């Protein structure tokens, strides 16, 4: 019996660039059932950092669930091409995050990364924005 493949969708959101950021990730099984989701408020960052942090969040989530075979879907063409080696990672902050990504990817038996249009990544995008919204509500509620 072969290893199950899971689909990881990751997306970073940034209100302004740089601005307030959030990360979202969703894992689905072969039948499109959501088996894991996560979101993280990132604070002040760039959109590229948010994209990296979302991928890291999702990869860590997959490993925590014991998933070892992934197809990763993301709408950041830059990140997808940096992972496959088509583009160099020039920014120092992104180089550090790429090292984290590479270390996590090494823990999987199989990972395929695919760039998809934004509309195919709406669930992860929603989670990333929710992370920002929830944090803002928490921060502002103490002043109301």
Secondary structure, 3 states (H helix, E strand, C coil): CCCCCEEEEEEEEEEECCEEEEEEEEEECCCCCEEEEEEEEEEEECHHHHHHHHHHHHHHHHHHHCCCEEEEEECCHHHHHHHCCCCCCCCHHHHHHHHHHHHHHCCCCEEEEEECCHHHHHHHHHHHHHHHHHHHHHHHHCCC
